[in-house]
Amino acid sequence: MIAAASASARYCGRVWECRYFWLALVRMDLRNRYRRSALGMGWSLLNPLLMTGVLCVVFGAFFDRPLAWYAPYVLMGLSFWNYLVACVHHGCHSLHVGEPYIRHYPAPMAIYPLRTSLAAAVHLMVGVSAAIILAAGWRGGALAPSLPMIVPGLLLTLLVGWSLATLLAFAWAYFPDAGHLCEVGLSILFYMTPIIYPPDLVKIPLLQAATSFNPFAALASMLRAPILDGRWPDPIAFLVAAIWTLALCLAAAMTLSRFEKKVVFQL
């Protein structure tokens, strides 16, 4: 156990030593995505804002929630979900996209899924900032003291995205259909996760259990609680999110340890 922890620490140190490289890759991805775009980064906010408006019109009265509460609730949920979708979708191809660098620069393989998750995290922060502004308009100055409470949720969300991108990068290298399976799985998980509906509306015991132990539901709750309710995240949600995050990080570390030196032959 101590040896494994020491090896993980050394590996993380190597990733940190390459920080200028993977930060440059993230900047390049963002520049290429919005090159010659009139709105630039604003496009990353336009979709969740439009979807939030549509959902507020369609479901706001149906769910019997005030618009001032439901709008930031949905915007926060959609921003979080879009981050996960980006990590899964682009994470599948992260090693393939980074193949030219992999063959010429002996850097840790984890930096290529990290590149994906960090680029997606930039868009997540844009959405979260917009949700904070909406909530601030509702709660006024009472929002400021609760803002630091969102940091644990953001850190766990980033680790989950990085771990998922890592696992799926290696899965796609050996089994290209993994990307298609993930699309189907995400479609199902979207409706099992309270992204657009409040969790207290779920009355079926089986769905309640699925929501309670759903890591994505726990992470979304950790992001929403400080902004919408001005309180620390629920301890149960934090425990569920922390356990799942640790499990995914360990799985990603084991995958890197076993396949990092072999995966280049699959690219």
Secondary structure, 3 states (H helix, E strand, C coil): CHHHHHHHHHHHHHHHHCHHHHHHHHHHHHHHHHCCCCCHHHHHHHHHHHHHHHHHHHHCCCCCCCHHHHHHHHHHHHHHHHHHHHHHHHHHCHHHHCHHHHCCCCCCCCHHHHHHHHHHHHHHHHHHHHHHHHHHHHHHHHHHHHHHHHHHHHHHHHHHHHHHHHHHHHHHHHCCCHHHHHHHHHHHHHHHCCCCCCHHHCCCHHHHHHHHCCHHHHHHHHHHHHHHHCCCCCHHHHHHHHHHHHHHHHHHHHHHHHHCCCHHHHC
